[in-house]
Amino acid sequence: MKDIKSPDDIRELANVFRESRVLLSAVELKVFTVLDKHMMNSSEVSVKIKADARATDRLMNALCGIGLLKKVKGKFYNSDLSSKYLIEGKPEFMGNLYHTNNLWNSWTHLTNSVIKGSSTKGDQNKEEKDDWVEAFISAMYYRGVHQGKILSMMIDLSNVKKILDVGGGSAAFSIEIVKRNPSIKAVVLDLPHVIPLTKRYVDEAGLSNNFDFIEGDYLTNDFESSYDLVLLSAIVHINSYEQNKLLIKKCADALNKNGMLVINDFVMNGDRTKPYHGALFSINMLVGTEYGDTYTENEMREWFESAGISKVDRKNTSFGSDLMIGTK
């Protein structure tokens, strides 16, 4: 939680958008990628990125102030950190920043979203905008491959033969589960315009023989049945309380006896102020979805109990979200 003690702190908080916008514009314009392994003046870079020479120079000077570029005798080059994380094609490229750039546009409408009570742009998670969807799924994969390794170690997979990854997106979490136990068969359910991207990530992981796919909306589609594990990773925050109550019941009905239903998401305290990033994320859901929110532990337990699952355990992760694990 932020510790705001003075007018200067308030002013600093109000102005943090400036560094964010400079970074996101530089990523969008591919400034760091153009500079990879080169020292160039700003005029040379402006030609490469097809931008105004003076404006490019001012942007790059600001990047030097932030510490992401270095400048010697009028020529710019990437910092070590930029070279590792901000150049397209490198293994640790932070491609999720393209999604962050898209979020900028949604957050611009926060005032109107507070007045209206929901996103002014509709539910972006369900729209078939190629650039937005690909950036979103890429961002989820970037996060998921790291978190999925931890999640797969926190769940008892000894009796799991078949899993359903609801709204699985890139399938990052189920990919890590299958890598840990290659005998597991995974089914990913997601929207028709998402599944082709899911298949690409599964193919790249070399796990196509372990995966099947269902195209559709998890609120209306049949899940089939006989799963030992149903995973809802970063899903419940997209929906309303009542939609999640319905979804948890559908998931519970699809489980075998002793099967597990796992929610991986922010779990808020009773007054919804902690964790801090969960409180901020509820705003992200406000500007980006019709009904999304973050939910408390008690609300999640209510969903499980309503679905006939009384054994529910909470496990803290190291990456901000928690696991709520219900056993049928």
Buried (B, 14 or more C-beta within 10 A) or exposed (E): EEEEEEEEEEEEEEEEEEBEEBBBBBBEBBBBBBBBEEBBBBEBBBEBBEBEEEEBBEBBBBBEEBEBBBBEEEBBBBBEEBBBBBBEEBEEBBBBBBBBBBBBEBBEBBEEBEEEEBBBBEBBBBEEEEEBBBBBBBBBBBBBBEBBBEBBEBBEBEEBBBBBBBBBBBBBBBBBBBBBBEEBBBBBBBBEBBBEBBBBBBEEBEBEEBBEBBBBEBEEBEBEEEBBBBBBBBBBBBBBEEBBBBBBBBBBEBBBEEBBBBBBBBBBEEEEEBBEEBBEBBBBBBBBBBBBBBBBBEBBBBBBEEBEBEEBEEEEEEEBBBBBBBBB
